[in-house]
Amino acid sequence: MYTAVIIGIGNVGTHLSRALQCSSEVSIVQYLNRSQLSEGELSKRIGSCEAQKFTTKWETIKEADCYFIAVKDDEIEACIEAIPFHQKIVAHTSGSIALSSCPKQKNAVFYPLQTFSKSKELNFNEIPICIETSENEVYKVIEKIAHSISKKVHYINSFQRRQLHLSAVFVCNFVNHMYHIGNELCIQNNIDSSILEALIQETAAKVKILSPKDAQTGPALRNDKSTLQNHEEMLEGYPKYIKIYRLLSSSIASLNHEN
Amino acid sequence: MYTAVIIGIGNVGTHLSRALQCSSEVSIVQYLNRSQLSEGELSKRIGSCEAQKFTTKWETIKEADCYFIAVKDDEIEACIEAIPFHQKIVAHTSGSIALSSCPKQKNAVFYPLQTFSKSKELNFNEIPICIETSENEVYKVIEKIAHSISKKVHYINSFQRRQLHLSAVFVCNFVNHMYHIGNELCIQNNIDSSILEALIQETAAKVKILSPKDAQTGPALRNDKSTLQNHEEMLEGYPKYIKIYRLLSSSIASLNHEN
C-alpha cells in the first residue's frame, strides 16, 4: 500500500480524494489545502472521518510515497518545488501542463479526463485516467494506483494530453454552453426547459453508436435556408447568440462539401 | 381504436411508425411515401409484416381517422391539401411549421422533440410529444394517442414550438458539431477519440442535476488566459475551429459579468 498526500482539494482534488479513499493501493495520510475550510465544507469534500488529516500549513507536510497535486495550473510547479522530501512520486492532475522535469522528484501525471463539480457525485471507475512518467518503475506504481480506482487507464504523453484537453473544451465546456443557450431561449419564452432533457440525453447517447459526423442532423446540414433564416430572425434580440448560430451553422454546412 | 395513415417514412416517420405500431389507440392502415423503397429498406423502416401496407401512389390513399404527416417542411401544406377525405384529423410532425388552417381538415400538430437517425433505436416512451390543435374534440384524440406512446405529452402552441425547435438546434445539432470537432482533433493527433466518451456522457448527465449555468467549467469561465492562448495556438492549423473557439470562449466569459 502506498502512502499519499493530496495537495489541493478543489473540484478535482475532492473527487480524486473520494476515489483514492476507496483504493486498495493507497492510504491517504494528509490533505493539504492553501485556504482554511469550515468543518461542514471539509466534511462535504473529504468526509468527516478524514477531516483530522487536513491541514493548511505547508510546514507540517508529511512524508509519503506519492503526492497528488490538484491545484491551479500556474501553481503546480511551485508546489512540486515546495515538497521537502525528495525522490518521491509527485503527480499533477492537469490536462495542460507538461510532465515536470524537477530533478528532485519522480515526476508523473495523473490526469482524470472528466468535468468535476463539487455537488455532483461521480463514478470514478468509468473515468479515463491519463498517466505519464518518464521512469519505468514510477509508471508501474502510477498504473497500479490508477487501475485501483478506474477501469480506463491510458498512457498519454504531454503533447497528446494537451490536445485531449483542447478536445475536452469542445465536447464539455462548449457543449454545456449550448445547453445554457437552449435553456435561456426556453425560459425567456415561458417554456419549461426540462422538455429539452430527453433530447440532450439522446444526443449524447447517439454518439456511442454513430460517429458525430453520421449523427449530425438539423437545418444547417440539410441546407434548409428557410428555417435558417427564420431562426436568425427569432434571434434578433440576442446579438451574441445570432453570431454563434451563424458561425456554427456555416461550419456544419461546410461538412457537406468535405464529402 | 383510431385508424391512421402515415405519410412520409423518413427519419421521423420511421420512428413514429414504429411507436404507433405498438399503440393500443392506433391501427395503422397505410404507409405512403413519395419514393419507392426496396423490400430490405422497407423491412428495416416499418418491419416486414407491415410492408404490404406500403404505397407510393397518392391515388390509392385510404380513408382513416388520422393522417400523420412526416414530410419535409416545405411539402407539408401540399400534403394536407392533397388528402381527398375531409374533416379528418391531420397532424404534421414539424417543429417549425405553424398549425395548418386548412378548412377541409381538423388540423393538429404532433411534434416529437427528438433527434432521429434511422440506424439508432429509440425509446419513444421518454420522448416529449408537443401537441397542438384549435379544437377541443381533436385535442382529446391527439392527447390520447400521444399518451399511448409517450409518458411526456405537452401542449405547446405554434410560437412556443418554433422557439423549442430553435433551442433544439443549440442543444442537439450544435452540440453534436462540438462532438465532431473534439473527435477530429483527437483523430488528427493519433489519439483514440473514445477516451472522450465518459466526458461526453457526464456533461449531459450533469445538467439533469445542475443548471447549465452552474455546471459550466473550463478555462473561459475561469478567465485562464494562459490556457486560452495555448489553445488558440494549438488551433492555428484550423481557421474554422479557431473562430468557434474564440466566439464561444468569449460568450462563456461574459456569463461572469452577468452575475
Interface residues (C-beta under 8 A of the other chain):
Chain A: N11 D73 D74 S96 L113 Q114 T115 F116 S117 S119 K120 L122 E126 I127 P128 C130 K152 H154 I156 F159 Q160 R162 Q163 L164 L166 S167 A168 V169 F170 V171 C172 N173 F174 V175 N176 H177 M178 Y179 H180 I181 G182 N183 L185 C186 N189 N190 I191 D192 S193 I195 L196 E197 A198 L199 I200 Q201 E202 T203 A204 A205 K206 V207 K208 I209 L210 S211 P212 K213 D214 A215 Q216 T217 G218 P219 A220 L221 D224 S226 T227 N230 H231 M234 L235 K240 K243 I244 Y245 L247 L248 S251 I252 S254 L255
Chain B: N11 D73 D74 S96 L113 Q114 T115 F116 S117 S119 K120 L122 E126 I127 P128 C130 K152 H154 I156 F159 Q160 R162 Q163 L164 L166 S167 A168 V169 F170 V171 C172 N173 F174 V175 N176 H177 M178 Y179 H180 I181 G182 N183 L185 C186 N189 N190 I191 D192 S193 I195 L196 E197 A198 L199 I200 Q201 E202 T203 A204 A205 K206 V207 K208 I209 L210 S211 P212 K213 D214 A215 Q216 T217 G218 P219 A220 L221 D224 S226 T227 N230 H231 M234 L235 K240 K243 I244 Y245 L247 L248 S251 I252 S254 L255
